[in-house]
């Protein structure tokens, strides 16, 4: 995650990436190129090459979310490219990224409608993981600030699932493991937030995990970071709220650049960040 106050340029980069991809005319070459490059990358890896063959013959755009939940080449390459901000890899993978973003957008509509029908517009989601203490102290400094994700953010409706991934209930810790269990509690109001988030449990390869997925570059305000250091390792709880402020940052910047350019072109604007 990144602090928007200190790194708004990288946030804008991710937002403009999506806008640029959607404005490109889609062709059949997109899929062909992606498959060729993936085969080159996994040359000699019979396990992943088999998955690539399956993708070539079986993949449909409506299946994008389901393919993302599989622990295979698509998930691995996209998250690696987003984490390292590898523009060449992201360009090659644009065929699938566009499908995934559109799939999440459609599922968000279903998610929002269901929560409103249930008269439960406020939703609490969870994420569990382990972080080293230096990372946690950096997050602590940003308490009260806005943070954005590097890519898609996987969370769960289940507190128990999140605790399991954080290892909070483990009765022992390896002497070589210097990480500490962290529980993220994320609050979102579907009536107030425009942020795209989708319940993908029905499409997941592990439906019992009740997975929910946030779209690229989602924004959160860090409300509080607390440490329970009664026992070692410490147990951390980070409470966040989904925020719409990312839209304002992006729109303000685009309006500023429109006035600065005789002929506004979002592709040129995206290129300024490369």
Helices and strands as residue ranges (DSSP letters): E 2-3, H 8-23, H 29-41, H 46-58, G 61-63, H 64-68, H 73-84, H 87-92, H 94-117, E 122-132, H 133-141, E 146-148, E 153-156, H 159-166, E 179-189, E 197-199, G 201-203, G 207-209, E 211-214, E 219-228, E 235-242, H 245-260, H 266-271
